[in-house]
């Protein structure tokens, strides 16, 4: 973002996930931890008492580290890296805060059907699904024949985090054992071909994921839980089984489970029993597919496609020279005003003054009472 200091132009931030404190910090303010999902904790609302306390402490620690450790180093780096370029152009280097908190928009790959709802500032634009093509490429002939003739297809893809090459041999053995007893065809996106495969399992280093999910015979998607994969599953109304590994994947999968479109399986070397149980549950219970179709309907219930909205807002930023009309006032408000700390201070001063006054009056009354008793004696 700091390169805009050199070119003096508006900028748009892009976040590949939604439940992150950093998004709201640069355009508005951090949402209330009592009812907000958080990538850092992996918890989603509704939160238990322990989870609310955990979220509060995580937010406090996050803010403290940012303020006293990360931000000073980032500001120092900003001056070292960009001051020579602004000097060369004959302009003054803008203040660090003036650049960091000057985003015209934030684009987030989220949507209400796949994420958690927040009080959304105008400058936060949800474009979940913008990457999905309106006209999908047709399936390769061989793959199409497999899917057309199958009793049902399960797509198994764990992204770049858990490749077949990096997967422990024991884990692969357990997974293939589970797949071998299924009455379904399994398409596994894998980097390495296995020597012996069950007849119903097909491995390929590349698979047209969107085109497969769009096929009516695709019954289940087993995924690591990346936001793009979850979005594609919701887009096409396919239930999921999630095996999250890190980052936003835990929040994504747990939100999908809460929405009733899938199950979560904990990553472990011996996950076969849990995986088999989850597959049987999702495929045998029609409510998962029904909920996936309903979430897909919600996902598609938009005024315009996400790609069109993305282009519209980028053009608006250019036309309005930074879209200042979308900026949140929360960014420029001092902390004491935002949280009424000045008002609280006045109330405390008045209460203290009132207590002191009562104490003085009490002492006066007691003193006079003692004097009256002495006179009567």
C-alpha positions, 0 to 999 in steps of 0.5 A: 500500500505504501507505494501510493506515497510515491505516486500520490494516488488512491489505493484499494486493499484486497483481502483473501479472507474476511474474518481478520482484524486487519481488514477493519483496522484500516477502514473503520474499527475492529468489530466487537469480539463478543459476537465476531468470528476471528481467524486468530482464534478460529472461533465463530459466533455464538461464542461461549463465555470462555471464547468471548474472554479468549477473543477479548484477550486476543484483541487486546494482545493484537492491538498492543503488539501492533501499537508497540512492536509491529507498527514502529518497525513498519513505520521505520521500514516505510521511511527507509524504503520510500523517502528516497523515491519521494525525495527524487520526485521533489515531494514530501513523504506523507505521514505513515498514518496518513497513508496506512489509513487512507484506503479508498476501498477494501475488497474481501472475498466473502459473502453472507452465505459463506462468512459471518455477518458484520456491521459493514462499513461502506468502504468494505465491498464483499466480492465473494465468487468474483473468480468464478466464470459465468461460462465454464469450460467443458469437461475433458472428454475422458473426465466427462465420460467418468462423471456421466457414467458414475453413480456419483462423484466425490471431488477430493482436493486439499490445495497446496497445503496438503499435497499427495507428495507431502502427505504421510504414507500412513495417511494416504493408505488410510484415505485410499482404504476409505475411498475403496469401500465407497460406492462412488467415484473419487477424483483426487487432485494429487501431485504424484500418481500412486502405484496401486489405486482402487478402481473407483479412484482417479488421480490427476495433477490438475482438475477443472474444479469449477466444472466438476462441481457444476456437474449434477453427478458431483455429490461431495467436495472434500476440501482443506477449507480455503475461501475460494474452494468454499465459495465454489462449493456454495456457488454450485450447491455442493455439500462439503467435508472440511479438513482445515489446516491453518489460517482462515480455514478453521473459521471457513469450515466451522461456518459451513458446518454451522450453516448445515452444509458439511462436516469437519474432520480433524487433520491427523495421520489416522483420520480414516474412521472420522473421514468415513463417518463424515462421508457416510453422514453427508451422503446419506442425509439429504439435509446437507445437500438441501442446505447446500442448495439453499445457501447457493440460492442465498449466494446468488441472490444479488443485484449484480454478479460480484465481478460486475460490482468489483469493476463498478467500485474500482471505476468509482474510486478512479472517478471520484479520486479516492471515494472520500464519501465512503470513508468511515468517520471512525478512522479520524476520531480520537480513541477517547471520543470514540469510546466516550472516555471524556464523558466517562471522565466527567461522570467520574469527576462529578461522582467524586465531587458528589461523594466529597460534598456528601462527606463534607456535609456529613462531617458538618452535621456530625460536628454540629451534633457533637457540639449540641450534645456538649451544650445540653450536658 
